[in-house]
Amino acid sequence: MFRRKNYFIKRNFQVNFISKFLILILLEAILIVGLFMHVSNNTLTTGYFDSILTIERTPDFFFVPIILIMLIVAIGIGIAGMVVFIMLSHRIAGPLYRFEKDLTEVGSGDLTKRINLRKTDQLAELKESLNIFIDSLDQRMSRIKNNLSELQELVSKKDEPGNTEKIYKMIEVLNDEIEHFKVTSEPNE
C-alpha cells in the first residue's frame, strides 16, 4: 500500500488552513470559559475538598478545573483536527498543485496536456472546466496550424491559376480563427 511521505503539498495553504482552525478552537475555548464564568458569577457552589465541606463562588470553585478541562479538550481536538485537516487538505492542496503544474505546461505551449485528479480529490468541476478550455484551445490551434500549412502550400504555388483567390480566402479563414481571441494589445492599424 502506498504511504504518503510528504504531508505538505502546498505548505503555505495547509499551514494557513491549520493555524486558522487552531485559532478558532482557542477562541471557542476562551468563549466557553468566559461565558461560564459570567453566567455563574452570582452563584455559590458547595463541594467537598478532602472531606471538608466548602462553599465558594461558582467561578472561583470551577476556575482551575474548567481551565484544565478546556486545555485538554482544546489540545485533543487541535491535534485530531490537525491530522484530519492535513489529510483532507490533500484533497484541495493536491489539485491546486496539479492545476499550477499542468497550467504552466499549457502556458508554455503544450495544448495536449489535460488535468487529471484522483477520484477522492476535490475541485473536480474546475478540472472539467479547465480541460474543456484546454481542449477548445487545442482544437482552435490545430485548425489554425492546418489552415496555415494549407496557406503556405498555396503561396508556394501562387502562380497557378485561381490560387490567388484561394490564398485570400485562406487568409480570411485564418483571420476569423484568430479574431476569436481577445488580446490585451491589438496590432497597429
C-alpha positions in Angstrom: 0.0 0.0 0.0 1.3 3.5 -0.9 2.3 5.6 2.1 2.4 9.3 1.8 5.8 10.8 2.7 5.2 14.4 2.1 2.2 15.7 4.1 2.5 19.3 2.9 1.9 19.6 -0.8 1.2 23.4 -0.7 2.8 24.2 2.6 1.6 27.8 2.9 -2.0 26.9 2.1 -2.1 24.0 4.5 -0.3 25.7 7.4 -2.6 28.7 7.0 -5.6 26.4 7.0 -4.5 24.6 10.1 -3.5 27.7 12.0 -6.9 29.3 11.4 -8.5 26.1 12.7 -6.4 26.1 15.9 -7.2 29.8 16.5 -10.9 29.0 16.1 -10.6 26.2 18.7 -8.7 28.5 21.1 -11.3 31.3 20.7 -14.1 28.8 21.3 -12.4 27.6 24.5 -12.0 31.1 25.7 -15.6 32.0 24.9 -16.9 28.9 26.7 -14.9 29.6 29.8 -15.8 33.3 29.7 -19.5 32.7 29.3 -19.5 30.1 32.1 -17.7 32.5 34.4 -20.1 35.3 33.5 -23.3 33.2 33.9 -22.2 31.7 37.2 -20.8 35.0 38.6 -23.6 35.5 41.2 -23.9 31.9 42.3 -22.5 29.8 45.0 -21.3 26.2 44.8 -20.8 23.7 47.6 -18.3 20.9 47.3 -16.0 18.7 49.3 -12.2 19.0 49.4 -10.7 16.2 51.4 -13.9 15.6 53.3 -14.2 19.3 54.2 -17.4 21.0 53.0 -16.7 24.3 51.3 -18.9 27.0 50.0 -17.5 29.2 47.3 -18.5 31.5 44.5 -19.1 29.2 41.5 -16.5 30.9 39.2 -13.8 30.5 41.9 -14.8 26.9 42.6 -14.7 25.8 39.0 -12.0 28.1 37.6 -9.0 25.7 37.7 -10.9 22.5 36.8 -12.7 24.2 33.8 -9.4 25.7 32.6 -7.8 22.2 32.7 -10.7 20.6 31.0 -10.8 23.2 28.3 -7.0 22.9 27.7 -7.2 19.1 27.5 -10.1 19.3 25.1 -8.6 22.1 23.0 -5.3 20.2 22.7 -7.0 16.9 21.9 -9.4 18.5 19.3 -6.5 20.6 18.0 -4.3 17.5 17.4 -7.1 15.5 15.9 -8.2 18.4 13.8 -4.6 19.0 12.5 -4.4 15.3 11.5 -7.8 15.4 9.8 -7.1 18.7 8.1 -3.7 17.6 6.8 -5.4 14.5 5.3 -8.4 16.4 4.0 -6.4 19.4 2.7 -4.6 17.0 0.4 -7.9 16.8 -1.5 -7.7 20.5 -2.1 -3.9 21.3 -2.0 -3.2 18.4 -4.3 -5.5 19.6 -7.1 -4.2 23.2 -6.6 -0.7 21.9 -7.1 -1.7 19.9 -10.1 -3.5 22.9 -11.7 -0.5 25.1 -11.2 1.9 22.5 -12.7 -0.3 21.5 -15.6 -1.4 25.0 -16.5 2.3 26.1 -16.5 2.8 23.4 -19.2 -0.2 24.6 -21.1 1.0 28.2 -20.8 4.3 27.2 -22.3 2.5 25.8 -25.4 1.7 22.1 -24.6 -2.0 22.0 -25.6 -2.0 18.2 -25.5 -1.9 18.4 -21.6 -5.0 17.5 -19.7 -5.5 17.8 -16.0 -6.1 14.5 -14.1 -7.0 14.2 -10.5 -7.5 11.4 -8.1 -11.1 10.2 -7.5 -11.0 11.4 -3.9 -9.8 14.9 -4.8 -12.0 18.0 -4.6 -12.3 20.6 -7.4 -13.4 18.1 -10.0 -15.8 20.6 -11.6 -12.9 23.1 -12.0 -10.8 20.3 -13.5 -13.5 19.6 -16.1 -13.9 23.2 -16.9 -10.2 23.7 -17.4 -9.9 20.5 -19.6 -12.8 21.9 -21.7 -10.9 25.2 -22.0 -7.6 23.5 -22.9 -9.4 21.2 -25.4 -11.1 24.2 -27.1 -7.7 26.0 -27.4 -6.1 22.8 -28.7 -8.8 22.4 -31.4 -8.7 26.0 -32.4 -4.9 26.0 -32.6 -5.0 22.8 -34.7 -7.3 24.4 -37.2 -5.0 27.5 -37.3 -2.0 25.3 -37.9 -3.8 23.3 -40.6 -5.0 26.4 -42.3 -1.6 28.0 -42.1 0.0 24.9 -43.6 -2.6 24.9 -46.4 -1.9 28.7 -47.0 1.9 28.0 -47.2 1.3 25.4 -49.8 -0.9 27.7 -51.8 1.7 30.5 -51.5 4.3 28.1 -52.9 2.0 27.5 -55.9 0.8 31.1 -56.2 1.5 31.3 -59.9 -1.0 28.6 -60.7 -4.4 29.9 -61.9 -7.0 30.5 -59.2 -4.6 30.2 -56.3 -4.5 33.9 -55.6 -8.2 33.8 -54.8 -7.7 30.7 -52.6 -4.9 32.5 -50.7 -7.1 35.4 -49.9 -9.9 33.1 -48.8 -7.4 31.1 -46.6 -6.1 34.4 -45.0 -9.8 35.3 -44.3 -10.3 31.9 -42.6 -7.2 32.3 -40.5 -8.1 35.8 -39.6 -11.6 34.5 -38.4 -9.9 31.9 -36.2 -7.5 34.4 -34.7 -10.2 37.0 -34.2 -11.9 34.6 -31.8 -9.3 35.6 -29.2 -9.4 38.8 -27.3 -6.0 40.1 -26.5 -4.5 42.9 -24.5 -2.7 44.6 -27.4 -4.2 44.8 -30.9 -1.9 45.1 -33.9 -1.3 48.7 -35.1 -3.5 49.6 -38.0 
